[in-house]
Amino acid sequence: MKDAGIQDGDLLVIDKAQEPKDGCVAVCAIDGEFTLKRPAIKKDGIYLMPANDVFKPIKITEENNYLVWGVVAYVVHKVL
């Protein structure tokens, strides 16, 4: 999520009570694994969008076990 200002080692504060909105940064569980992505609702389905060009979007299908676990409320960067 480097292009969203989130770097390796950052501390994330997750709000599980907040409803996820299109384009928010969220902790998502897909098939038992957690990932940090931006959920995007499109006409042909839901996609998990990365904020790093190295990764590709993930399309959620009916076969996937998918859950938005929580929405990122704050990012805390470590001071070097």
ZADO-1210 file (C-alpha; in nm, 4 decimals, padded with zeros to 6 digits):
<atoms>
<atom x="00.0000" y="00.0000" z="00.0000" code="MET" pos="1"/>
<atom x="00.3003" y="00.2270" z="-00.0540" code="LYS" pos="2"/>
<atom x="00.1063" y="00.4478" z="-00.2972" code="ASP" pos="3"/>
<atom x="-00.1531" y="00.5050" z="-00.0229" code="ALA" pos="4"/>
<atom x="00.1157" y="00.6284" z="00.2177" code="GLY" pos="5"/>
<atom x="00.1307" y="00.3034" z="00.4128" code="ILE" pos="6"/>
<atom x="00.4796" y="00.1580" z="00.4477" code="GLN" pos="7"/>
<atom x="00.6167" y="-00.1681" z="00.5850" code="ASP" pos="8"/>
<atom x="00.6344" y="-00.1416" z="00.9640" code="GLY" pos="9"/>
<atom x="00.3573" y="00.1195" z="00.9998" code="ASP" pos="10"/>
<atom x="00.1030" y="00.0739" z="01.2767" code="LEU" pos="11"/>
<atom x="-00.2591" y="00.0711" z="01.1589" code="LEU" pos="12"/>
<atom x="-00.5606" y="00.1559" z="01.3723" code="VAL" pos="13"/>
<atom x="-00.8544" y="-00.0464" z="01.2418" code="ILE" pos="14"/>
<atom x="-01.2182" y="00.0515" z="01.3005" code="ASP" pos="15"/>
<atom x="-01.4341" y="-00.2607" z="01.2842" code="LYS" pos="16"/>
<atom x="-01.7537" y="-00.0626" z="01.3462" code="ALA" pos="17"/>
<atom x="-01.7110" y="00.1637" z="01.0417" code="GLN" pos="18"/>
<atom x="-01.9000" y="00.0595" z="00.7290" code="GLU" pos="19"/>
<atom x="-01.6615" y="00.0112" z="00.4362" code="PRO" pos="20"/>
<atom x="-01.7079" y="00.2568" z="00.1505" code="LYS" pos="21"/>
<atom x="-01.5993" y="00.2252" z="-00.2102" code="ASP" pos="22"/>
<atom x="-01.2296" y="00.3148" z="-00.2263" code="GLY" pos="23"/>
<atom x="-01.1561" y="00.3118" z="00.1487" code="CYS" pos="24"/>
<atom x="-00.8468" y="00.1312" z="00.2753" code="VAL" pos="25"/>
<atom x="-00.9612" y="-00.1861" z="00.4465" code="ALA" pos="26"/>
<atom x="-00.8346" y="-00.5057" z="00.6003" code="VAL" pos="27"/>
<atom x="-01.0036" y="-00.7763" z="00.3956" code="CYS" pos="28"/>
<atom x="-01.0145" y="-01.1497" z="00.4519" code="ALA" pos="29"/>
<atom x="-01.0302" y="-01.3583" z="00.1374" code="ILE" pos="30"/>
<atom x="-01.0309" y="-01.7359" z="00.1615" code="ASP" pos="31"/>
<atom x="-00.8804" y="-01.7249" z="00.5113" code="GLY" pos="32"/>
<atom x="-00.5966" y="-01.4831" z="00.4339" code="GLU" pos="33"/>
<atom x="-00.5804" y="-01.1156" z="00.5287" code="PHE" pos="34"/>
<atom x="-00.4854" y="-00.8426" z="00.2843" code="THR" pos="35"/>
<atom x="-00.4843" y="-00.4633" z="00.2929" code="LEU" pos="36"/>
<atom x="-00.6632" y="-00.3267" z="-00.0140" code="LYS" pos="37"/>
<atom x="-00.9145" y="-00.0709" z="-00.1419" code="ARG" pos="38"/>
<atom x="-01.2471" y="-00.2450" z="-00.2127" code="PRO" pos="39"/>
<atom x="-01.3973" y="-00.1218" z="-00.5397" code="ALA" pos="40"/>
<atom x="-01.7553" y="-00.1927" z="-00.6410" code="ILE" pos="41"/>
<atom x="-01.7878" y="-00.2156" z="-01.0188" code="LYS" pos="42"/>
<atom x="-02.0713" y="-00.3218" z="-01.2476" code="LYS" pos="43"/>
<atom x="-01.9212" y="-00.6670" z="-01.2933" code="ASP" pos="44"/>
<atom x="-01.8405" y="-00.7288" z="-00.9263" code="GLY" pos="45"/>
<atom x="-01.6191" y="-00.6387" z="-00.6331" code="ILE" pos="46"/>
<atom x="-01.2464" y="-00.5906" z="-00.6777" code="TYR" pos="47"/>
<atom x="-00.9727" y="-00.5525" z="-00.4182" code="LEU" pos="48"/>
<atom x="-00.7459" y="-00.2812" z="-00.5535" code="MET" pos="49"/>
<atom x="-00.3806" y="-00.2605" z="-00.4488" code="PRO" pos="50"/>
<atom x="-00.2000" y="00.0708" z="-00.3946" code="ALA" pos="51"/>
<atom x="00.1204" y="-00.0620" z="-00.5458" code="ASN" pos="52"/>
<atom x="00.1771" y="-00.1213" z="-00.9179" code="ASP" pos="53"/>
<atom x="00.3605" y="-00.4471" z="-00.8424" code="VAL" pos="54"/>
<atom x="00.0305" y="-00.6169" z="-00.7489" code="PHE" pos="55"/>
<atom x="-00.2818" y="-00.6790" z="-00.9581" code="LYS" pos="56"/>
<atom x="-00.6453" y="-00.6278" z="-00.8542" code="PRO" pos="57"/>
<atom x="-00.8235" y="-00.9302" z="-00.7095" code="ILE" pos="58"/>
<atom x="-01.1753" y="-00.9982" z="-00.8370" code="LYS" pos="59"/>
<atom x="-01.4068" y="-01.1439" z="-00.5736" code="ILE" pos="60"/>
<atom x="-01.6122" y="-01.4351" z="-00.7071" code="THR" pos="61"/>
<atom x="-01.8961" y="-01.6392" z="-00.5623" code="GLU" pos="62"/>
<atom x="-01.6437" y="-01.9114" z="-00.4801" code="GLU" pos="63"/>
<atom x="-01.4439" y="-01.6788" z="-00.2531" code="ASN" pos="64"/>
<atom x="-01.5022" y="-01.6534" z="00.1198" code="ASN" pos="65"/>
<atom x="-01.4784" y="-01.2718" z="00.1475" code="TYR" pos="66"/>
<atom x="-01.5143" y="-01.0348" z="00.4412" code="LEU" pos="67"/>
<atom x="-01.4168" y="-00.6752" z="00.5120" code="VAL" pos="68"/>
<atom x="-01.2663" y="-00.7192" z="00.8596" code="TRP" pos="69"/>
<atom x="-01.2251" y="-00.3474" z="00.9302" code="GLY" pos="70"/>
<atom x="-01.1509" y="-00.0048" z="00.7849" code="VAL" pos="71"/>
<atom x="-00.8187" y="00.1729" z="00.8373" code="VAL" pos="72"/>
<atom x="-00.8868" y="00.4794" z="01.0540" code="ALA" pos="73"/>
<atom x="-00.5286" y="00.5932" z="01.1236" code="TYR" pos="74"/>
<atom x="-00.1743" y="00.5146" z="01.0096" code="VAL" pos="75"/>
<atom x="00.1143" y="00.5665" z="01.2522" code="VAL" pos="76"/>
<atom x="00.4608" y="00.5975" z="01.0947" code="HIS" pos="77"/>
<atom x="00.7722" y="00.5076" z="01.2867" code="LYS" pos="78"/>
<atom x="01.0202" y="00.7942" z="01.3284" code="VAL" pos="79"/>
<atom x="01.3652" y="00.6858" z="01.2174" code="LEU" pos="80"/>
</atoms>
